[in-house]
Amino acid sequence: MEIKLYPPITNASGPHCVTYEELERIARSAAGAVVTKSMTHCPRQGNPEPRLRAHLDGGIGSLNSMGLPNLGYQEYAKLIPKLKGFGKPIIASIASAPCAHGLPPVEQYREIAVTIERAGADALELNLSCPNLEDVPIAMDPQGVRAVLQAVTREVKIPIGVKLPPYNNTPKLFEEIARTLLDFEISYIATINSEPLTLDIDLATRTKVIRPNEGFGGLGGPAVLPIALAEVHRFYKFFQKHRAKIAVWGVGGITRPEDAIKHFLAGASVVQIGTLFLWEGPTVFEKLWAGIEQWLAENGFSSVEEIIGAVREI
């Protein structure tokens, strides 16, 4: 099932989307949809602070090891009906994490998905790629991806997206994951989640800038744009080659309208905004969309659809 957003730009699950107040601000903005924080079976406080450096030296981006702080899926099930009153698609991001109930990850995804569909969510985004928990992300294990998708797609009828990490220089793993996705009726993939295992140091104090995971965290912002474009493009080409009706949603490095245009040219049909949204709040959607429309008009295009995947070889 295809998800149509207008404008084709929304928040990335992560910053400023935990509480109802934060989600309401997105709903009132120019974003084409509202994406929730990745909800887990149990409420989570997240990792110890400091766990976020919003502005890295040189403006290259942000570094975080948040650890999925969220209200727990039962609270989001109560919030979704209220959010639907704003008339925008509500996309519920779902993740698994160590839980007091002892449920295995696959069962957590299944139970949350069923409950959230009943609550009225318009789509699910299965976050299989959080880099800031103790366990290796499910997205790095093709069999784990298969198990989650089998459990969820059997139970729910609303569109399903999958949030993936960068696979970088692992072509065999990329191929395995991409082929696994072909076996399921999913609507889109969102790529990339933050670049994992990155580190920064505060020279004034000679300390690591965040505390959890020995200072290692996920990098987002301008520095990851080329990585994100590569992942968008190779998934787009793979799905085109196999005639798969799976859309690619581009995430990573978008701080200007031109960055979003690059994502569209690489094959994205929707873009999600993370670090810039962290920096500037909900006004970013209107500003970015205005710039995108201006670029399209100046270059003789009437819609984003005309440039999706239209990058040229040299």
Contacts in CASP RR format, 6 or more apart in sequence:
PFRMAT RR
TARGET T0000
AUTHOR 0000-0000-0000
METHOD contacts of the structure
MODEL  1
MEIKLYPPITNASGPHCVTYEELERIARSAAGAVVTKSMTHCPRQGNPEP
RLRAHLDGGIGSLNSMGLPNLGYQEYAKLIPKLKGFGKPIIASIASAPCA
HGLPPVEQYREIAVTIERAGADALELNLSCPNLEDVPIAMDPQGVRAVLQ
AVTREVKIPIGVKLPPYNNTPKLFEEIARTLLDFEISYIATINSEPLTLD
IDLATRTKVIRPNEGFGGLGGPAVLPIALAEVHRFYKFFQKHRAKIAVWG
VGGITRPEDAIKHFLAGASVVQIGTLFLWEGPTVFEKLWAGIEQWLAENG
FSSVEEIIGAVREI
1 158 0 8 1.000
1 159 0 8 1.000
1 185 0 8 1.000
1 187 0 8 1.000
2 159 0 8 1.000
2 187 0 8 1.000
2 245 0 8 1.000
2 247 0 8 1.000
3 33 0 8 1.000
3 89 0 8 1.000
3 91 0 8 1.000
3 122 0 8 1.000
3 123 0 8 1.000
3 159 0 8 1.000
3 187 0 8 1.000
3 188 0 8 1.000
3 247 0 8 1.000
3 270 0 8 1.000
5 32 0 8 1.000
5 33 0 8 1.000
5 89 0 8 1.000
5 270 0 8 1.000
6 32 0 8 1.000
7 30 0 8 1.000
7 31 0 8 1.000
7 32 0 8 1.000
7 285 0 8 1.000
7 289 0 8 1.000
7 292 0 8 1.000
8 32 0 8 1.000
8 269 0 8 1.000
8 270 0 8 1.000
8 271 0 8 1.000
8 304 0 8 1.000
9 30 0 8 1.000
9 31 0 8 1.000
9 32 0 8 1.000
9 260 0 8 1.000
9 270 0 8 1.000
9 271 0 8 1.000
9 272 0 8 1.000
9 273 0 8 1.000
9 285 0 8 1.000
9 288 0 8 1.000
9 289 0 8 1.000
9 292 0 8 1.000
10 26 0 8 1.000
10 31 0 8 1.000
10 32 0 8 1.000
10 33 0 8 1.000
10 34 0 8 1.000
10 35 0 8 1.000
10 91 0 8 1.000
10 270 0 8 1.000
10 271 0 8 1.000
10 272 0 8 1.000
10 273 0 8 1.000
10 285 0 8 1.000
11 17 0 8 1.000
11 26 0 8 1.000
11 31 0 8 1.000
11 34 0 8 1.000
11 35 0 8 1.000
11 272 0 8 1.000
11 273 0 8 1.000
11 274 0 8 1.000
11 277 0 8 1.000
11 285 0 8 1.000
12 35 0 8 1.000
12 190 0 8 1.000
12 251 0 8 1.000
12 252 0 8 1.000
12 272 0 8 1.000
12 273 0 8 1.000
12 274 0 8 1.000
12 277 0 8 1.000
13 35 0 8 1.000
13 36 0 8 1.000
13 37 0 8 1.000
13 38 0 8 1.000
13 93 0 8 1.000
13 125 0 8 1.000
13 127 0 8 1.000
13 163 0 8 1.000
13 272 0 8 1.000
14 37 0 8 1.000
14 38 0 8 1.000
14 66 0 8 1.000
14 93 0 8 1.000
14 274 0 8 1.000
15 274 0 8 1.000
15 275 0 8 1.000
15 277 0 8 1.000
15 278 0 8 1.000
16 22 0 8 1.000
16 25 0 8 1.000
16 26 0 8 1.000
16 277 0 8 1.000
16 278 0 8 1.000
16 281 0 8 1.000
16 282 0 8 1.000
17 23 0 8 1.000
17 26 0 8 1.000
17 34 0 8 1.000
17 35 0 8 1.000
17 36 0 8 1.000
17 37 0 8 1.000
18 37 0 8 1.000
18 69 0 8 1.000
18 70 0 8 1.000
18 71 0 8 1.000
19 71 0 8 1.000
20 79 0 8 1.000
20 82 0 8 1.000
20 83 0 8 1.000
23 34 0 8 1.000
23 36 0 8 1.000
23 79 0 8 1.000
23 83 0 8 1.000
24 83 0 8 1.000
24 86 0 8 1.000
25 281 0 8 1.000
25 282 0 8 1.000
26 34 0 8 1.000
26 35 0 8 1.000
26 282 0 8 1.000
27 34 0 8 1.000
27 83 0 8 1.000
27 85 0 8 1.000
27 86 0 8 1.000
27 87 0 8 1.000
27 88 0 8 1.000
28 86 0 8 1.000
28 282 0 8 1.000
29 282 0 8 1.000
29 283 0 8 1.000
29 285 0 8 1.000
29 286 0 8 1.000
30 282 0 8 1.000
30 285 0 8 1.000
30 286 0 8 1.000
30 289 0 8 1.000
31 88 0 8 1.000
31 282 0 8 1.000
31 285 0 8 1.000
32 88 0 8 1.000
32 89 0 8 1.000
32 285 0 8 1.000
33 88 0 8 1.000
33 89 0 8 1.000
33 90 0 8 1.000
33 91 0 8 1.000
33 122 0 8 1.000
34 83 0 8 1.000
34 86 0 8 1.000
34 88 0 8 1.000
34 89 0 8 1.000
34 90 0 8 1.000
34 91 0 8 1.000
35 91 0 8 1.000
35 93 0 8 1.000
35 125 0 8 1.000
35 272 0 8 1.000
36 76 0 8 1.000
36 90 0 8 1.000
36 91 0 8 1.000
36 92 0 8 1.000
36 93 0 8 1.000
37 68 0 8 1.000
37 69 0 8 1.000
37 70 0 8 1.000
37 71 0 8 1.000
37 93 0 8 1.000
38 68 0 8 1.000
38 70 0 8 1.000
38 93 0 8 1.000
38 94 0 8 1.000
38 95 0 8 1.000
38 127 0 8 1.000
38 130 0 8 1.000
39 70 0 8 1.000
39 71 0 8 1.000
39 72 0 8 1.000
39 73 0 8 1.000
39 76 0 8 1.000
39 92 0 8 1.000
39 93 0 8 1.000
39 94 0 8 1.000
39 95 0 8 1.000
39 112 0 8 1.000
39 116 0 8 1.000
40 68 0 8 1.000
40 70 0 8 1.000
40 72 0 8 1.000
40 73 0 8 1.000
40 95 0 8 1.000
40 96 0 8 1.000
40 97 0 8 1.000
40 99 0 8 1.000
40 108 0 8 1.000
40 112 0 8 1.000
41 72 0 8 1.000
41 73 0 8 1.000
41 96 0 8 1.000
41 97 0 8 1.000
41 99 0 8 1.000
41 101 0 8 1.000
41 103 0 8 1.000
41 108 0 8 1.000
41 111 0 8 1.000
41 112 0 8 1.000
42 72 0 8 1.000
42 97 0 8 1.000
42 99 0 8 1.000
42 100 0 8 1.000
42 101 0 8 1.000
43 70 0 8 1.000
43 71 0 8 1.000
43 72 0 8 1.000
43 75 0 8 1.000
44 67 0 8 1.000
44 68 0 8 1.000
44 69 0 8 1.000
44 70 0 8 1.000
44 72 0 8 1.000
44 97 0 8 1.000
45 69 0 8 1.000
46 66 0 8 1.000
46 67 0 8 1.000
46 68 0 8 1.000
46 69 0 8 1.000
47 65 0 8 1.000
47 66 0 8 1.000
47 67 0 8 1.000
47 132 0 8 1.000
47 211 0 8 1.000
47 212 0 8 1.000
47 213 0 8 1.000
48 211 0 8 1.000
48 212 0 8 1.000
49 211 0 8 1.000
50 209 0 8 1.000
50 210 0 8 1.000
50 211 0 8 1.000
51 64 0 8 1.000
51 65 0 8 1.000
51 66 0 8 1.000
51 67 0 8 1.000
51 210 0 8 1.000
51 211 0 8 1.000
51 212 0 8 1.000
52 62 0 8 1.000
52 63 0 8 1.000
52 64 0 8 1.000
52 65 0 8 1.000
52 66 0 8 1.000
52 210 0 8 1.000
53 62 0 8 1.000
53 63 0 8 1.000
53 64 0 8 1.000
53 200 0 8 1.000
53 209 0 8 1.000
53 210 0 8 1.000
54 62 0 8 1.000
54 278 0 8 1.000
54 279 0 8 1.000
55 61 0 8 1.000
55 62 0 8 1.000
55 279 0 8 1.000
56 62 0 8 1.000
56 63 0 8 1.000
56 200 0 8 1.000
56 209 0 8 1.000
56 223 0 8 1.000
57 200 0 8 1.000
59 222 0 8 1.000
60 221 0 8 1.000
60 222 0 8 1.000
60 223 0 8 1.000
61 219 0 8 1.000
61 220 0 8 1.000
61 221 0 8 1.000
61 222 0 8 1.000
61 223 0 8 1.000
61 275 0 8 1.000
62 219 0 8 1.000
62 220 0 8 1.000
62 221 0 8 1.000
62 275 0 8 1.000
62 278 0 8 1.000
62 279 0 8 1.000
63 198 0 8 1.000
63 199 0 8 1.000
63 200 0 8 1.000
63 209 0 8 1.000
63 210 0 8 1.000
63 217 0 8 1.000
63 218 0 8 1.000
63 219 0 8 1.000
63 220 0 8 1.000
64 132 0 8 1.000
64 194 0 8 1.000
64 210 0 8 1.000
64 217 0 8 1.000
64 218 0 8 1.000
65 132 0 8 1.000
65 210 0 8 1.000
65 211 0 8 1.000
65 212 0 8 1.000
65 213 0 8 1.000
65 215 0 8 1.000
65 216 0 8 1.000
65 217 0 8 1.000
65 218 0 8 1.000
66 132 0 8 1.000
67 97 0 8 1.000
67 130 0 8 1.000
67 132 0 8 1.000
67 133 0 8 1.000
67 212 0 8 1.000
68 95 0 8 1.000
68 97 0 8 1.000
68 130 0 8 1.000
68 132 0 8 1.000
68 133 0 8 1.000
70 76 0 8 1.000
71 79 0 8 1.000
73 94 0 8 1.000
73 111 0 8 1.000
73 112 0 8 1.000
73 115 0 8 1.000
73 116 0 8 1.000
74 115 0 8 1.000
76 92 0 8 1.000
76 116 0 8 1.000
76 119 0 8 1.000
77 115 0 8 1.000
77 116 0 8 1.000
77 118 0 8 1.000
77 119 0 8 1.000
78 119 0 8 1.000
80 90 0 8 1.000
80 92 0 8 1.000
80 116 0 8 1.000
80 119 0 8 1.000
80 120 0 8 1.000
80 121 0 8 1.000
81 119 0 8 1.000
81 120 0 8 1.000
83 90 0 8 1.000
84 90 0 8 1.000
84 120 0 8 1.000
84 122 0 8 1.000
89 122 0 8 1.000
89 123 0 8 1.000
90 120 0 8 1.000
90 121 0 8 1.000
90 122 0 8 1.000
90 123 0 8 1.000
91 121 0 8 1.000
91 122 0 8 1.000
91 123 0 8 1.000
91 124 0 8 1.000
91 125 0 8 1.000
92 116 0 8 1.000
92 121 0 8 1.000
92 123 0 8 1.000
92 124 0 8 1.000
92 125 0 8 1.000
93 124 0 8 1.000
93 125 0 8 1.000
93 127 0 8 1.000
93 163 0 8 1.000
94 109 0 8 1.000
94 112 0 8 1.000
94 113 0 8 1.000
94 116 0 8 1.000
94 124 0 8 1.000
94 125 0 8 1.000
94 126 0 8 1.000
94 127 0 8 1.000
95 126 0 8 1.000
95 127 0 8 1.000
95 128 0 8 1.000
95 130 0 8 1.000
96 105 0 8 1.000
96 106 0 8 1.000
96 108 0 8 1.000
96 109 0 8 1.000
96 138 0 8 1.000
97 108 0 8 1.000
97 130 0 8 1.000
97 133 0 8 1.000
98 133 0 8 1.000
98 134 0 8 1.000
98 135 0 8 1.000
99 108 0 8 1.000
103 111 0 8 1.000
105 138 0 8 1.000
105 148 0 8 1.000
106 144 0 8 1.000
106 147 0 8 1.000
106 148 0 8 1.000
106 151 0 8 1.000
107 151 0 8 1.000
109 126 0 8 1.000
109 148 0 8 1.000
109 151 0 8 1.000
109 152 0 8 1.000
110 151 0 8 1.000
110 152 0 8 1.000
110 155 0 8 1.000
113 124 0 8 1.000
113 126 0 8 1.000
113 152 0 8 1.000
113 155 0 8 1.000
113 156 0 8 1.000
114 155 0 8 1.000
114 156 0 8 1.000
116 124 0 8 1.000
117 124 0 8 1.000
117 155 0 8 1.000
117 156 0 8 1.000
117 157 0 8 1.000
117 158 0 8 1.000
121 158 0 8 1.000
122 158 0 8 1.000
122 159 0 8 1.000
123 158 0 8 1.000
123 159 0 8 1.000
123 160 0 8 1.000
123 161 0 8 1.000
123 187 0 8 1.000
124 152 0 8 1.000
124 156 0 8 1.000
124 158 0 8 1.000
124 159 0 8 1.000
124 160 0 8 1.000
124 161 0 8 1.000
125 160 0 8 1.000
125 161 0 8 1.000
125 162 0 8 1.000
125 163 0 8 1.000
125 190 0 8 1.000
126 148 0 8 1.000
126 149 0 8 1.000
126 152 0 8 1.000
126 160 0 8 1.000
126 161 0 8 1.000
126 162 0 8 1.000
126 163 0 8 1.000
127 163 0 8 1.000
127 193 0 8 1.000
128 137 0 8 1.000
128 138 0 8 1.000
128 139 0 8 1.000
128 145 0 8 1.000
128 148 0 8 1.000
128 162 0 8 1.000
128 163 0 8 1.000
128 164 0 8 1.000
129 137 0 8 1.000
129 138 0 8 1.000
129 139 0 8 1.000
129 163 0 8 1.000
129 164 0 8 1.000
129 165 0 8 1.000
129 193 0 8 1.000
130 137 0 8 1.000
130 193 0 8 1.000
131 137 0 8 1.000
131 165 0 8 1.000
131 193 0 8 1.000
131 194 0 8 1.000
131 196 0 8 1.000
131 197 0 8 1.000
131 217 0 8 1.000
131 218 0 8 1.000
132 212 0 8 1.000
132 213 0 8 1.000
132 217 0 8 1.000
132 218 0 8 1.000
137 165 0 8 1.000
138 144 0 8 1.000
138 145 0 8 1.000
138 148 0 8 1.000
139 145 0 8 1.000
139 162 0 8 1.000
139 163 0 8 1.000
139 164 0 8 1.000
139 165 0 8 1.000
139 177 0 8 1.000
140 165 0 8 1.000
140 173 0 8 1.000
142 173 0 8 1.000
142 176 0 8 1.000
142 177 0 8 1.000
142 180 0 8 1.000
145 162 0 8 1.000
145 177 0 8 1.000
145 180 0 8 1.000
145 181 0 8 1.000
146 180 0 8 1.000
146 183 0 8 1.000
149 160 0 8 1.000
149 162 0 8 1.000
149 180 0 8 1.000
149 181 0 8 1.000
149 183 0 8 1.000
149 184 0 8 1.000
149 186 0 8 1.000
150 184 0 8 1.000
152 160 0 8 1.000
153 160 0 8 1.000
153 184 0 8 1.000
153 185 0 8 1.000
153 186 0 8 1.000
159 186 0 8 1.000
159 187 0 8 1.000
159 188 0 8 1.000
160 184 0 8 1.000
160 185 0 8 1.000
160 186 0 8 1.000
160 187 0 8 1.000
161 186 0 8 1.000
161 187 0 8 1.000
161 188 0 8 1.000
161 189 0 8 1.000
161 190 0 8 1.000
162 181 0 8 1.000
162 186 0 8 1.000
162 188 0 8 1.000
162 189 0 8 1.000
162 190 0 8 1.000
163 189 0 8 1.000
163 190 0 8 1.000
163 191 0 8 1.000
163 193 0 8 1.000
163 251 0 8 1.000
164 177 0 8 1.000
164 189 0 8 1.000
164 190 0 8 1.000
164 191 0 8 1.000
164 192 0 8 1.000
164 193 0 8 1.000
164 231 0 8 1.000
165 191 0 8 1.000
165 192 0 8 1.000
165 193 0 8 1.000
165 196 0 8 1.000
166 191 0 8 1.000
166 192 0 8 1.000
166 193 0 8 1.000
166 195 0 8 1.000
166 224 0 8 1.000
166 227 0 8 1.000
166 228 0 8 1.000
166 230 0 8 1.000
166 231 0 8 1.000
167 173 0 8 1.000
167 174 0 8 1.000
167 177 0 8 1.000
167 231 0 8 1.000
168 227 0 8 1.000
174 234 0 8 1.000
178 235 0 8 1.000
178 238 0 8 1.000
178 239 0 8 1.000
181 189 0 8 1.000
181 244 0 8 1.000
181 246 0 8 1.000
182 242 0 8 1.000
182 244 0 8 1.000
182 246 0 8 1.000
186 246 0 8 1.000
187 246 0 8 1.000
187 247 0 8 1.000
188 246 0 8 1.000
188 247 0 8 1.000
188 248 0 8 1.000
188 249 0 8 1.000
188 269 0 8 1.000
188 270 0 8 1.000
189 235 0 8 1.000
189 246 0 8 1.000
189 247 0 8 1.000
189 248 0 8 1.000
189 249 0 8 1.000
190 249 0 8 1.000
190 250 0 8 1.000
190 251 0 8 1.000
190 272 0 8 1.000
191 228 0 8 1.000
191 231 0 8 1.000
191 232 0 8 1.000
191 235 0 8 1.000
191 248 0 8 1.000
191 249 0 8 1.000
191 250 0 8 1.000
191 251 0 8 1.000
192 224 0 8 1.000
192 227 0 8 1.000
192 228 0 8 1.000
192 231 0 8 1.000
192 250 0 8 1.000
192 251 0 8 1.000
192 252 0 8 1.000
193 251 0 8 1.000
194 217 0 8 1.000
194 218 0 8 1.000
194 219 0 8 1.000
194 220 0 8 1.000
194 224 0 8 1.000
195 218 0 8 1.000
195 219 0 8 1.000
195 220 0 8 1.000
195 223 0 8 1.000
195 224 0 8 1.000
195 227 0 8 1.000
196 216 0 8 1.000
196 217 0 8 1.000
196 218 0 8 1.000
197 216 0 8 1.000
197 217 0 8 1.000
197 218 0 8 1.000
198 216 0 8 1.000
198 217 0 8 1.000
198 218 0 8 1.000
198 219 0 8 1.000
199 208 0 8 1.000
199 215 0 8 1.000
199 216 0 8 1.000
199 217 0 8 1.000
200 208 0 8 1.000
200 209 0 8 1.000
201 207 0 8 1.000
201 208 0 8 1.000
201 209 0 8 1.000
202 208 0 8 1.000
202 209 0 8 1.000
208 214 0 8 1.000
208 215 0 8 1.000
209 215 0 8 1.000
210 217 0 8 1.000
220 252 0 8 1.000
220 253 0 8 1.000
220 274 0 8 1.000
220 275 0 8 1.000
221 252 0 8 1.000
221 253 0 8 1.000
221 254 0 8 1.000
221 255 0 8 1.000
221 274 0 8 1.000
221 275 0 8 1.000
221 276 0 8 1.000
222 253 0 8 1.000
222 255 0 8 1.000
222 259 0 8 1.000
222 275 0 8 1.000
223 253 0 8 1.000
224 252 0 8 1.000
224 253 0 8 1.000
225 252 0 8 1.000
225 253 0 8 1.000
225 254 0 8 1.000
225 259 0 8 1.000
225 262 0 8 1.000
227 252 0 8 1.000
228 250 0 8 1.000
228 251 0 8 1.000
228 252 0 8 1.000
228 253 0 8 1.000
228 263 0 8 1.000
229 262 0 8 1.000
229 263 0 8 1.000
229 266 0 8 1.000
232 248 0 8 1.000
232 250 0 8 1.000
232 263 0 8 1.000
232 266 0 8 1.000
232 267 0 8 1.000
232 268 0 8 1.000
233 266 0 8 1.000
233 267 0 8 1.000
233 309 0 8 1.000
233 311 0 8 1.000
235 248 0 8 1.000
236 248 0 8 1.000
236 266 0 8 1.000
236 267 0 8 1.000
236 268 0 8 1.000
236 309 0 8 1.000
238 244 0 8 1.000
239 245 0 8 1.000
239 246 0 8 1.000
239 248 0 8 1.000
247 269 0 8 1.000
247 270 0 8 1.000
248 267 0 8 1.000
248 268 0 8 1.000
248 269 0 8 1.000
249 268 0 8 1.000
249 269 0 8 1.000
249 270 0 8 1.000
249 271 0 8 1.000
249 272 0 8 1.000
250 263 0 8 1.000
250 268 0 8 1.000
250 270 0 8 1.000
250 271 0 8 1.000
250 272 0 8 1.000
251 271 0 8 1.000
251 272 0 8 1.000
251 274 0 8 1.000
252 272 0 8 1.000
252 274 0 8 1.000
252 275 0 8 1.000
253 259 0 8 1.000
253 275 0 8 1.000
253 276 0 8 1.000
254 260 0 8 1.000
254 263 0 8 1.000
254 271 0 8 1.000
254 273 0 8 1.000
254 274 0 8 1.000
254 276 0 8 1.000
254 288 0 8 1.000
255 275 0 8 1.000
255 276 0 8 1.000
256 288 0 8 1.000
257 288 0 8 1.000
257 290 0 8 1.000
257 291 0 8 1.000
257 292 0 8 1.000
257 294 0 8 1.000
257 295 0 8 1.000
258 295 0 8 1.000
260 271 0 8 1.000
260 288 0 8 1.000
260 292 0 8 1.000
261 292 0 8 1.000
261 295 0 8 1.000
261 307 0 8 1.000
263 271 0 8 1.000
264 271 0 8 1.000
264 304 0 8 1.000
264 307 0 8 1.000
264 308 0 8 1.000
264 309 0 8 1.000
264 310 0 8 1.000
265 307 0 8 1.000
265 308 0 8 1.000
265 309 0 8 1.000
265 310 0 8 1.000
265 311 0 8 1.000
266 309 0 8 1.000
266 311 0 8 1.000
267 308 0 8 1.000
267 309 0 8 1.000
267 311 0 8 1.000
268 308 0 8 1.000
269 304 0 8 1.000
269 305 0 8 1.000
269 308 0 8 1.000
273 284 0 8 1.000
273 285 0 8 1.000
273 288 0 8 1.000
276 284 0 8 1.000
276 288 0 8 1.000
277 284 0 8 1.000
292 304 0 8 1.000
296 302 0 8 1.000
296 303 0 8 1.000
296 304 0 8 1.000
296 306 0 8 1.000
296 307 0 8 1.000
301 307 0 8 1.000
END
